[in-house]
Amino acid sequence: MGQGEYSYTFPHRGLIAASALNRVDLELVFDSARAHLARNRTDDKKHPSLKGLTVINLFFEASTRTLASFEIAAKRLGADVVNFSAGNASLKKGESLADTANTLAAMQPDLLVVRHQSPGAADFFQRTTGISTINAGDGANEHPTQALLDLFTLSEHLGDVGGKRIAIVGDILHSRVARSNVALLSLMNADIRLCGPASLLPADADRWGASVFHSVEAAIEGCDAVMVLRLQRERMSAGLIPSAREYAAIYGLDHTRLSLANQDCIVMHPGPMNRGIEINSALADDTDISVILDQVEAGVAVRMAVLELLAGRGMQEMVP
Amino acid sequence: MSGGIFISGARLIDPASGRDAQGDLRIENGVIDAIGPGLSPDADDQVIEADGAVLGPALIDIGARAAEPGRSGIENLDTTIRAAAAGGVGTLVLSSSSGAGLTRPEDIDWISYRALQAPIRLLGAARTHTGAGEMAEIGLMLRAGAPLVSDGGELIADTRFLRNLLSYASAFDAWVGLTAEDLHLSDGTVAHESAMAVRLGLSARPGISQRLGVERLAALAELTGARILFERLTTADGLDAMKAARKRGLDVAASAPLTHLLFNEVDMGGLDPAYRLDPPLRSESDRQALLTAIADGLIDVIVSDHTPVALEAKANPFSDAAPGSSSLEALIPVLCTLDADGQLPLTAGLKALTSNPAELLGLPQGRLEEGAPADLVLFDPQAPNVYGKDGLESPAPSAFSGRRLQGRVLMSVVDGAMVSSRPGFAE
């Protein structure tokens, strides 16, 4: 299916927030992602729809997997890719963010992928430069491509996500993954449950359109999927929770706890995992339950779809 | 199965139901089997003549310090437990500042282990934090059996950390006992700010330090939904703030230390280090306000605040002496003395040491009720008692030493077994 069949053109200049997307947008992304996913499994992965375009990955926060995923996605689409990352000296020279944006814009890239510790940073880049920007994580605000790949993976395993019970367990307060996921899952009318230590849950989380739980056992009951979030070590030193062992004992997910969920419940994790803390090692490796590597694979396909749509080079343009 | 214990001719006081009447009580299999006037013992019962003495639920003290674990001191834990039993305490909740602090689940496990051999019920409060801005393993300690969480008298100054802590604890629905003072007003002070303290040249904190403390904690209770126990309220100012917090519908409770029910700042006027206490002794009007608050239920619990201080730590000028008093064996005498002087009805005093703490912590004991655990104390409320004259279990210095009180524990029963009795009684 191409874009034309929807009589709908992807209307977004960039992808700043998952909450800006509608259901038709999701169908466009996912139809395209499914095709990319299939092709990515062959030995002819190249699909040069972005030929001639330049993508800059601008990662002010350390990242390996997300950066790699974006880089592979853009390269498979035939784009020229330049990476700037946190370790890179050019991002540490005391230049203002606006100057960095304008300098890069002067090099005429076609797409920016931005990760930054401040909420609103990706939007700032897009407004400053006028260049299509993908938010690869802005502080604790949004991480829309993660939510897209999570929803894609959920749909592949559960079918229609509407009415399905999905728990997100962990540090909701600091999680952009949780915020973006709640936006998309609400759009799909899923039954969303948020669970974590009260000191890691926003005070108004019950107004996010989700039910809030402090007991992981209660939260998991009857779930079709559980998304486990990574526990950042700095939450302990910041005095938000006591210790890794207490977190593992009270909020960690293992087979025993998961037995409270539906029989076919799947387990997801945005990575990288702290094995033995938020997720038990045996559970993470149980391929009947854990779809964590499916998420990683879907990540490339979904990002390819997003890059194409934003470049205005969706599937229909490729079909002669 | 051997017979039960039959206590005849007692004045039965059950603060929970308000019962205060002559009668008998029979114990079998660790529970109260029957209560009432005109009961008859079974043939093989051990019969104890109460002779009009008061029989009430054994005391529940939720704030006593022990010198262990992790340290040693003037009394070891066994001595503290014996002092509690002799004082009529059936359930002893050790303060989280006991020894080196009850900061880890292993410490709570250690208490559970020691409780196996203890004649009375022994529990330990979980410490809130292990260092500045470091949360203790509250969840694991509660799971290990701690009945509440507490700062152990160490004020948490960092409000952001305190907010996180209270949020975190709220998920476990546990009471968090906190010190209600203003850090900067109270830090380093040894007395209550008054004309007397100033004349004596003591560094002193004003009563509003406690008020600011209560107001700060009440605001955080409102924000986080945590249940806060204001530990050791001692001032009229603090009680006013407590009353306002209750009025706002907050889930708050308060405790008061035994010493402050009997003593005021005049007692420390001679700078006797025995009266060096934390919080310091307050004015007479504060003491009166405290007694009123206990009688009308604003203060939920009385704690012994038992603190075994080494003799050498007390043997110092007032300001340099370590604060604290051995108080477990003074609980019943103080309640009886206050009742006899018309200052605090015995039932109200007992309620704050039995059914109120039981209700607060969800314990089944603390009431005289058929089927309830047979945790009982029998005491003679009239017996004159020069505190310490006939010897005490606790060797630690006490603010009550030599004080003319009245009231004596005759016998303590825990879980249906006699765990302490006055020499010559029921032998």
Chai-1 contact restraints between the chains, C-beta under 6 A:
chainA,res_idxA,chainB,res_idxB,connection_type,confidence,min_distance_angstrom,max_distance_angstrom,comment,restraint_id
A,P197,B,Y168,contact,1.0,0.0,6.0,A-B,restraint_1
A,A198,B,S167,contact,1.0,0.0,6.0,A-B,restraint_2
A,A198,B,Y168,contact,1.0,0.0,6.0,A-B,restraint_3
A,A198,B,S170,contact,1.0,0.0,6.0,A-B,restraint_4
A,A198,B,A171,contact,1.0,0.0,6.0,A-B,restraint_5
A,S199,B,N164,contact,1.0,0.0,6.0,A-B,restraint_6
A,S199,B,S167,contact,1.0,0.0,6.0,A-B,restraint_7
A,S199,B,Y168,contact,1.0,0.0,6.0,A-B,restraint_8
A,H214,B,A171,contact,1.0,0.0,6.0,A-B,restraint_9
A,G239,B,G133,contact,1.0,0.0,6.0,A-B,restraint_10
A,G239,B,M135,contact,1.0,0.0,6.0,A-B,restraint_11
A,G239,B,F161,contact,1.0,0.0,6.0,A-B,restraint_12
A,G239,B,N164,contact,1.0,0.0,6.0,A-B,restraint_13
A,L240,B,N164,contact,1.0,0.0,6.0,A-B,restraint_14
A,P242,B,M135,contact,1.0,0.0,6.0,A-B,restraint_15
A,P242,B,A136,contact,1.0,0.0,6.0,A-B,restraint_16
A,P242,B,E137,contact,1.0,0.0,6.0,A-B,restraint_17
A,S243,B,E137,contact,1.0,0.0,6.0,A-B,restraint_18
A,E246,B,E137,contact,1.0,0.0,6.0,A-B,restraint_19
A,E246,B,G139,contact,1.0,0.0,6.0,A-B,restraint_20
A,E246,B,L140,contact,1.0,0.0,6.0,A-B,restraint_21
A,A249,B,L140,contact,1.0,0.0,6.0,A-B,restraint_22
A,I250,B,G139,contact,1.0,0.0,6.0,A-B,restraint_23
